[in-house]
């Protein structure tokens, strides 16, 4: 079955202005996704890693890319196709609470 990587973007302000019932339904949906086998987690501070021409590893704390919304979390899910992946992601907190979720098909 195809796999998809999702990146959820959202901030506390968007979350706070979402009605409690909608937030709870989104969290319940994420719990269901985890039961289904989706691997997901909350994003922490990233580390950039570089090793130009294999000459030495250099690291830098912080994201490489930036967005007007911070990255809130990630998941790896299986779905029949992109349409099903969209349907599954569309009920998660970042999509419901005024954020956005990117879905990246994973070519294996």
N, C-alpha and C positions, 0 to 999 in steps of 0.2 A: 504494500500500500504506500502511496506517495507520502512524503513527510514535508512539513512546512515549519519554518521558523517564524515566530511572531515577535515583534518588538512593540510594546505598549508604551505610549507617551501620555503623560497626564500630570496635573499638579493638584495640590491640596485645595486650591480655590475652586477648581472645577468639580472636584469630588464633594466638597462641602456644599455646593449649590445644587447638587443632585438630590432629589427626594430620598429619604431614608429607605423607603420600600424598594425603589429602583436599585439603590446601592446593594441592599441585602439580596435582591434577586440576582444581581450580577455576581456577588460573592458565592451564592449558592450554585450558580452556573459554573463558576471556576472550580468549586468543590466537586461537582459532577464531572468536569473535564479531567480532573486529577484521578477520579475513580476509573475513568475511561482509559487512563494510561498516559495522559498528557503530562510532560515534564514542564514545570513552570516554577518561576521564582521571582522575587523582588530584586530589582537591580541595586547593586551597591556601587561604590566608586570604582571606575574602570582603571586599568593600567594599559598604556600603549607599549607595545614591544616592537623594536626594530632590530634588524641584524643585517645591515647593508653589505651585500656581497659575502656574507658569512664571515665578516671580519671582527665582529664583536657585538654583543647584545647591549642595547641601550633601552632604558625604560623611562617612562614619564607618567606621572599620575594624572588622571583626568581623561575625559573623552577626546577622541580625535575629531568627531563631528559634533556640531551643536545644532540645537533646535530651540524654537521659542517655548516648547514644553520639554521638561526633563523626561528621560527614559525612566519609566516606572517598573517595568518588568519584561520578562521574556518567557517564551514557551517553545517547546518542540512538540508538534502534534502530527498524528497521522489522520488523513482524510481521503476519501475516495477521489476527490478532485478539488480544484481551487474553489469551486462554488460551495462545497461542503465546508472547507476551511474558513471561508468568509462567514458562512452561517454560524459556525462554532465560535469564531472570534467576536462576532458582532454583539454577543450578549455578555462579554466580559467587562469588568469595571472600567478599563481605560476607554472602551468604545461607548459605554453608557454614561460615564461621568465627564463628558465634555472633552475627552482626549481623542486619541487616534491609535489605531493598531495597524502596523505594517505587517503584511504577510509575504514572506519570501519562500517561494518553492525551493526545496533543497534537491539539487541534482546529485544523485548518488551513483 
